[in-house]
Amino acid sequence: MEQINFINHTIFYDSHTIEEKEELKKIINNKVYEDILWQIKEDTILVLWWDWTMLKAIKKYYDENKQFLWINFWRKWFLLNPKEYIKKWFSYVTRTYPLLEIETNLNWNTKKEIAVNEIDIRAGEWKMISLSICLSEKQNINIEGDWLIISTPAWSTWYNSSLGWPVIPHTINAFVLTPKASWRPKRQGPIIINDSEIIKIKNTWRKNQVEIYCDWELFIKTDKDQNLNIKTKKSKKNIKLIISEQYLNIWDNKVLQEQWFQI
C-alpha cells in the first residue's frame, strides 16, 4: 500500500497495480485527484482501486474521524463510486455507516478488532461448531453447523446474499446473523437484530476448532476443546463515505435490484 498527502487529504492506493492499470497510473502521475479534492473541505481519504484497498484504508484510518471517497477501478463493489461518476464538476454527499466491533476471550486473553463488512465464525478441520447465541437479555438460541456470519446492512449484499438470504436496506439500524449449513435447527434462516443490541456468543458442547475472520482476514483460531467467548456490537466509531450525487439514485436502488426488483 502507498499513500500521498495532499493538503489535509490522503490518497491511498495499491502500489503493485500502478503498472497494471493505465488509468490509475494517469491519476497518480498527473495528479488528477487534486481537482476532486480541492472542492472537499473536510479531511478525506481518497482510495483508488478496489474493495480490498478500501478495507485496508478504513482499518488504518477509521479512528481518525476522516471521510472516505473511493474510486473503483475494478469490477463491482456496488455500494461505492464507479470511476465514471467521479468528475471535477460533480457534487458529493456523505453517508455514515456503522462498524462492527468484536471482542474475544480465549484462555483469559482478550482481543479486539473491527469489521466493515462482516464477522465470520467458522468451524475448523471440516467439523461442525455448536454456538450458544445471546441476542438480547431475553432471547437465547443454539445453532450447530458450519458457519455463522454477522454482517452490517450496507454489506449484506456480500456473502450473506450469496447464501440466498435477503439484502436489507443499507440505512437500517440492524445487523444480520446468517447461519451457513445449519444442522440444528435445520435450515435456520437469517436473524435481523437491532444494532443497539450486544450479541454474545460462546462455543458449547461441540467444542471443535473455531476460526474467526474479520473482513476475510483471520482474527483468531482456537484449538479443540478450548472455551471461547465472543461479544459483538456496534462500534462507537463509524465510517463516513462520500458518494457522487449523480450516482446516488442508482446507488440507492441497487439494494432493490439485488432483491430482483426491476428498477
Buried (B, 14 or more C-beta within 10 A) or exposed (E): EEBBEBEEBBBBBBEEBBEEBEEBEEBBEEEBBBEBBEEBEEBBBBBBBBBBBBBBBBBBBBEEEBBBBBBBBBEEBBBBBBBEBBEEEBEBEBBEBBBBBBBBBBEEEEEEBBBBBBBBBBBBEEEBBBBBBBBEEEEEBEBBBBBBBBBBBBBBBBBBBEBEBBBBEBEBEBBBBBBBBBBEEEEBEBBBBEBEBBBBBBBBEEBBBBBBBBBBEEBBBBEEEBEBEBBBBBBEEEBBBBBBEBBBEBBBEBBEBBEEEEE
